[in-house]
């Protein structure tokens, strides 16, 4: 199989193969989760603000927020690997492999928490309830996604796929 560029794989960098259980420091997993949270938060906040400002239903607002979270999450990852010299298509493949599970879990948790706060979605953009609920939902999503990302990275999956392109 030919790649666009020659880069060390995660296996070469860590000395473990993707099926192994390499020990990943919590700090590395936190950094990967924070990266995921950044993209998710940009998309989530933008989607919830747009949906709320336009008076959309909770379901329509959540769909927009999740879609934008995936777009911004993938875009942030692609930005880094494009700088490493990958083609757009290769960068998209890396982003899909690296972020899909993490973003999906983060969005599931984030939106479940946000929707479960009574009145949060209806509170409006000028309400502290709205913003505190959104911030709290993102914080809970981070805490839940952190061990998942550590587990994935320990197996050479998730953010570990991107790791080789950051060096």
ABEGO torsion letter per residue (X at the ends): XBBABBBBBAAAAAGBBAABBBBBBAAAAAAAAAAAAAAAAAAAAAAAAAAAAAGBBAAAAAAAAAAAAAAAAAAAAAAAAAAAGBBAAAAAAAAAAAAAAAAAAAAAAAAAAAAABBGAAAAEAABAAAAAAAAAAAAAAAAAAAAAAAAAAAAGBEAAAAAAAAX
